């Protein structure tokens, strides 16, 4: 009786191997796995098997049934191939579509939207290093040595090895000199842009910045900023206000309410804080989303621009705050 199982297994494997078409596979299924198939008949012979052989016979017969069912499913899946899409033909000369895993982070989505909004206004995108020297992070931005913004407790200063022949300790090759730190603002990119090209300049810069703030619901030691700079002849606060209003309407809708509240920043004069009115905690409130102002003449002098010929405005906005309000 056990030999009958081996014989049926050999025949079934050979027939399955020889099946080439879906029709052949269906005939195999009927012959061996159908309700009147050979495997069903084999299991029905269990009552004729001597008592001492029943356990072995039943085990081997069930193992054969499972083997043939799995082999049949595998062959049928391979024979079916990919699902048909009607009569649509595939143009193999078209470029393929890359697989998308997950989705873009909300910060990335907001950053990309900012690039698009300011791009429509004519702003190019600039980038810069996250490890900066004191010149680009403070000195050229008109922040004097005694200013509290330069306090070691307010920044992530970095100990860097001095390179041979560079007594200043500037290992960045940027000629900045002095100590190095993780940039505390993306305004450093404005300085690098103005150092590398003459006016007119119209750029935005996005990136991570670092400040040792105490972590709470609205503060973190690493966050993201978008910085804008426009330098040309006869640029005024009217241009700055118009740009920020257009930005707010593009970002939050044409009904968005915007106001500029007087403030102070070392690198702009006059300076203001940009506020947008949102519904917060069930009521409409003004929320600051960044600072702005006209570029201070001292900043122009630090990068070699003549402040008698050129004027400009700058702004810096918190990307996390924009993302949360969106």
C-alpha positions in Angstrom: 0.0 0.0 0.0 2.9 2.4 0.7 4.3 1.6 -2.7 1.0 2.9 -4.2 1.8 6.3 -2.7 5.3 6.4 -4.1 4.0 5.3 -7.5 1.3 8.0 -7.6 3.8 10.6 -6.5 6.1 9.8 -9.3 3.3 9.9 -11.9 1.9 13.2 -10.6 5.3 14.9 -10.5 6.0 13.9 -14.1 2.6 15.1 -15.3 3.0 18.4 -13.5 6.4 18.9 -15.0 5.0 18.2 -18.5 2.1 20.8 -18.1 2.9 23.7 -20.4 -0.4 25.6 -20.6 -3.2 26.7 -18.3 -5.3 23.9 -19.9 -2.7 21.3 -19.1 -2.6 22.5 -15.5 -6.4 22.3 -15.2 -6.3 18.7 -16.5 -3.7 18.0 -13.9 -5.9 19.4 -11.1 -8.9 17.3 -12.2 -6.8 14.1 -12.5 -5.0 14.4 -9.2 -6.6 17.0 -6.9 -10.3 17.0 -8.0 -13.2 15.6 -6.0 -12.8 12.4 -8.0 -9.1 12.6 -8.5 -6.3 10.1 -7.7 -5.3 11.7 -4.4 -8.9 11.6 -3.1 -9.1 7.9 -4.2 -5.9 7.2 -2.5 -7.1 8.6 0.8 -10.3 6.5 0.5 -8.1 3.4 0.5 -7.1 4.0 4.1 -9.8 1.6 5.3 -8.2 -1.3 3.4 -4.8 -0.7 4.8 -3.6 -3.2 7.5 -3.9 -1.7 10.9 -0.2 -1.6 11.6 0.4 0.4 8.4 -2.5 2.9 8.8 -0.4 5.7 10.6 2.4 5.6 8.0 -0.1 5.4 5.1 -2.2 8.3 6.3 0.8 10.5 7.0 2.4 9.8 3.6 -0.8 10.2 1.7 -1.5 13.6 3.4 2.0 14.8 2.8 1.6 13.9 -0.9 -1.7 15.8 -1.1 -0.1 18.9 0.4 2.9 18.7 -1.9 0.9 18.4 -5.0 -1.5 21.2 -4.0 1.4 23.6 -3.3 3.3 22.6 -6.5 0.1 23.2 -8.5 -0.4 26.7 -7.0 3.2 27.6 -7.7 3.0 26.5 -11.4 -0.4 28.1 -11.9 0.9 31.5 -10.5 4.0 31.3 -12.7 1.9 30.4 -15.8 -0.6 33.3 -15.2 2.2 35.9 -15.4 1.5 39.6 -14.6 -2.1 40.8 -14.6 -3.4 41.9 -18.0 -4.4 45.5 -18.5 -6.9 45.0 -21.2 -5.7 45.8 -24.7 -3.3 48.6 -23.5 0.2 48.1 -24.9 3.4 48.9 -23.0 5.8 51.4 -24.6 9.2 50.0 -23.4 10.9 53.2 -24.7 9.2 55.3 -22.0 11.3 55.9 -18.8 10.2 53.8 -15.9 8.7 55.0 -12.7 10.8 54.6 -9.5 9.3 52.9 -6.5 8.0 55.3 -3.8 8.6 54.1 -0.3 6.6 56.0 2.3 6.1 59.7 1.8 8.0 63.0 2.2 8.3 64.3 5.7 6.1 67.3 6.5 9.2 69.5 6.9 10.3 68.5 3.4 6.9 69.1 2.0 6.8 72.6 3.5 10.3 73.4 2.3 9.4 72.3 -1.2 6.3 74.5 -1.1 8.4 77.5 0.0 10.9 76.9 -2.8 7.9 77.0 -5.3 6.3 80.1 -3.8 9.4 82.2 -3.7 10.6 80.7 -7.0 7.5 82.2 -8.6 8.6 85.6 -7.2 12.0 85.2 -8.9 14.1 84.0 -5.9 16.9 81.5 -6.5 17.8 78.9 -3.9 21.2 79.1 -2.1 22.9 76.7 0.3 25.7 76.9 2.9 27.5 74.9 5.5 26.0 74.1 8.9 29.3 74.4 10.6 30.2 78.1 10.5 32.9 80.5 11.6 32.3 83.6 13.7 32.7 86.0 10.8 29.8 84.6 8.8 27.6 83.8 11.8 28.2 87.1 13.8 30.8 89.6 12.6 29.5 90.2 9.1 26.0 90.3 10.4 26.8 93.3 12.5 26.6 91.3 15.8 29.4 92.8 18.0 31.5 90.6 20.4 29.6 91.9 23.5 26.2 91.0 22.1 24.4 88.4 24.1 23.6 86.3 21.0 27.3 85.3 21.0 27.3 84.0 24.5 28.7 80.4 24.7 25.5 79.4 26.5 23.4 80.5 23.5 25.4 78.6 20.9 26.9 75.3 20.0 30.6 76.2 19.7 32.9 73.6 18.4 36.6 72.9 19.3 38.5 72.6 16.0 42.1 71.6 15.5 44.4 74.3 14.1 45.9 73.5 10.7 49.5 74.2 9.9 50.1 77.8 9.1 46.7 78.9 10.2 47.1 80.6 13.5 43.5 81.7 13.6 42.3 78.2 13.9 40.1 78.4 10.8 40.1 74.9 9.3 37.1 75.5 7.0 39.1 77.2 4.2 36.5 79.9 4.2 38.8 82.6 5.6 36.5 83.3 8.5 38.9 82.9 11.3 38.0 82.6 15.0 35.9 79.9 16.7 33.5 77.6 14.9 30.0 76.7 15.8 26.8 75.1 14.5 25.1 78.0 12.7 22.4 79.6 14.7 20.7 81.2 11.7 20.5 80.8 8.0 21.5 84.4 7.6 25.1 83.1 7.3 24.1 82.0 3.7 23.2 85.6 2.8 26.8 86.7 3.7 28.3 83.9 1.6 26.1 84.7 -1.4 27.0 88.4 -1.2 30.7 87.6 -0.8 30.6 85.5 -4.0 28.5 87.6 -6.4 27.8 91.3 -7.1 24.3 92.7 -6.8 21.5 92.5 -7.8 20.8 89.4 -5.6 17.5 87.6 -5.0 17.9 84.3 -3.1 16.2 82.2 -0.5 18.1 79.7 1.7 16.6 76.8 3.7 18.3 74.6 6.2 18.8 73.4 9.7 20.0 75.8 12.5 21.0 75.0 16.0 20.4 76.8 19.4 20.7 75.3 22.9 17.0 76.1 23.7 15.2 74.3 26.4 13.0 71.7 24.8 9.3 72.3 25.1 6.1 72.3 22.9 7.5 75.2 20.8 11.3 75.0 21.1 13.9 72.5 20.1 17.7 72.7 19.8 17.6 72.0 16.1 15.0 73.5 13.8 14.6 74.8 10.2 14.6 78.3 8.7 13.9 79.9 5.3 16.0 83.0 4.8 15.3 85.5 2.0 17.5 88.3 0.6 16.9 90.9 -2.1 19.5 93.5 -3.0 19.1 96.0 -5.8 18.9 99.7 -6.4 16.1 101.6 -4.7 14.7 98.6 -2.7 12.4 99.8 0.1 10.1 98.5 2.9 7.3 98.6 0.4 9.0 95.8 -1.6 9.6 93.8 1.6 6.0 94.2 2.8 4.6 93.3 -0.7 6.8 90.2 -0.9 5.7 89.0 2.6 2.0 89.6 1.9 2.2 87.8 -1.4 4.0 84.9 0.4 1.4 84.7 3.2 -1.5 84.7 0.7 0.2 82.0 -1.4 0.9 79.9 1.6 -2.3 80.3 3.7 -4.9 81.7 1.2 -6.0 85.1 0.0 -7.9 85.8 3.2 -4.7 85.5 5.4 -4.2 88.6 7.6 -0.6 89.8 7.9 1.0 92.6 9.9 4.6 93.8 10.6 5.3 94.7 14.2 8.4 96.9 14.9 11.3 95.0 16.3 15.2 95.1 16.4 17.8 92.9 14.8 21.5 93.8 14.5 21.6 93.0 10.8 18.5 95.0 9.6 17.4 98.6 10.2 14.5 99.2 10.4 13.4 95.8 11.6 10.1 94.1 12.1 8.5 90.8 13.1 6.1 89.2 10.6 2.9 88.0 12.2 0.0 86.1 10.7 -3.5 85.8 12.3 -4.5 82.2 13.0 -7.1 80.5 15.0 -5.3 79.2 18.1 -7.0 77.5 21.0 -10.4 78.4 19.7 -9.9 82.1 19.0 -8.1 84.2 16.4 -4.6 85.3 17.5 -1.6 86.9 16.0 1.4 84.5 15.7 5.0 85.5 14.9 6.5 83.4 12.1 9.7 85.3 11.6 11.7 88.5 11.5 12.5 90.9 8.6 13.9 94.3 7.8 16.1 96.4 5.5 19.7 95.2 5.4 21.9 97.3 7.7 24.6 99.3 5.8 27.2 97.7 8.0 26.3 94.3 6.6 26.8 95.7 3.0 30.2 97.1 4.0 31.3 93.8 5.5 30.7 92.0 2.1 32.1 94.8 -0.1 28.8 96.3 -1.3 28.5 100.1 -1.5 25.5 101.0 0.8 25.2 104.3 -1.1 24.3 102.5 -4.3 22.6 99.4 -3.1 19.7 98.7 -0.7 18.0 95.5 0.2 15.7 93.6 2.5 16.0 90.3 4.3 13.7 88.0 6.2 13.9 84.8 8.2 10.9 82.5 8.8 10.5 79.4 11.0 9.6 76.4 8.8 8.2 74.3 11.7 5.8 77.1 12.6 4.7 77.4 9.0 4.2 73.6 8.8 2.2 73.5 12.0 -0.1 76.3 10.9 -0.6 74.6 7.5 
